Amino acid sequence: MSAAALARQAVFGLRGGSRIATKDDLKEWLIEALRRGGGRATVVEACRDIWGHHEADLRSSGTLFFTWQYDVRWAAHALRRDGLVRPVDESPRGVWELI
């Protein structure tokens, strides 16, 4: 890859002409995974679903590839704060549920 292409990728978050996935994408992907799971999923089920639907996005997302399973927990916390996922004390341990 040329130096100019690398610079564009760094500035615009582009890789191979597509946008690199971000932590904010994980919020959307988590909602989709929970919907596919009937409105709820364990952490492992949700991560398996996200990987199954977005493996290519994750692999091409730079450092997010190495942190996404941690970052999906951040996404769940953010969705709780936004009122889209049930609070921890209202769901079974290790289960995320849409409201």
C-alpha positions in Angstrom: 0.0 0.0 0.0 1.3 3.4 -0.9 2.2 6.1 1.7 -0.7 8.2 0.5 -3.2 5.3 0.8 -1.9 4.6 4.3 -2.3 8.3 5.2 -5.9 8.4 3.9 -6.6 5.2 5.9 -5.3 6.8 9.1 -7.1 10.1 8.5 -10.5 8.8 7.2 -10.6 5.4 8.8 -10.7 3.7 5.4 -9.4 0.2 4.6 -9.9 -1.2 1.1 -12.4 1.5 0.3 -14.7 0.8 3.2 -15.1 2.4 6.6 -13.3 0.8 9.6 -15.7 -0.4 12.3 -15.7 1.5 15.5 -16.8 1.0 19.1 -20.1 2.8 18.2 -20.7 0.1 15.6 -20.6 -2.5 18.4 -23.7 -0.8 20.0 -25.7 -1.3 16.8 -24.3 -4.8 16.3 -25.2 -5.8 19.9 -28.8 -4.6 19.4 -29.0 -6.6 16.2 -27.6 -9.7 18.0 -30.0 -9.3 20.9 -32.9 -9.0 18.4 -31.9 -12.1 16.6 -31.8 -13.8 20.0 -35.4 -12.9 20.8 -34.5 -9.8 22.7 -31.8 -11.4 25.0 -28.6 -13.3 24.9 -25.7 -14.3 27.1 -22.4 -12.4 26.6 -21.0 -15.5 24.8 -24.1 -15.8 22.6 -24.0 -12.2 21.7 -20.3 -12.2 20.9 -20.7 -15.4 18.8 -23.6 -13.7 16.8 -21.6 -10.5 16.3 -18.6 -12.5 15.1 -20.8 -14.6 12.8 -22.3 -11.5 11.1 -19.3 -9.1 11.3 -16.1 -11.2 11.2 -14.8 -9.4 8.1 -15.6 -6.0 9.6 -13.8 -6.8 12.8 -10.8 -8.3 11.0 -10.3 -5.1 9.0 -11.0 -2.7 11.9 -7.4 -2.1 13.1 -6.9 -2.2 16.8 -10.7 -2.9 17.4 -10.0 -6.4 16.2 -7.9 -7.0 19.3 -10.3 -5.3 21.8 -13.8 -5.9 20.5 -14.9 -8.4 23.0 -14.0 -6.0 25.8 -15.5 -3.1 23.9 -18.8 -5.0 23.4 -19.1 -4.9 27.2 -18.6 -1.1 27.0 -21.4 -1.1 24.3 -23.8 -3.0 26.6 -23.0 -0.5 29.4 -23.7 2.4 27.1 -27.0 0.9 25.9 -28.0 0.4 29.5 -27.2 4.1 30.2 -29.3 5.0 27.1 -32.3 2.9 28.4 -32.2 0.3 25.6 -30.8 -2.7 27.6 -32.1 -3.7 31.1 -30.1 -2.7 34.1 -27.7 -5.3 35.6 -30.0 -5.8 38.7 -33.0 -6.6 36.5 -31.4 -9.3 34.3 -29.8 -12.7 35.1 -26.0 -12.6 35.6 -24.2 -12.6 32.2 -27.4 -11.9 30.2 -28.1 -8.8 28.2 -31.8 -8.1 27.5 -33.4 -5.4 25.4 -36.1 -3.3 27.1 
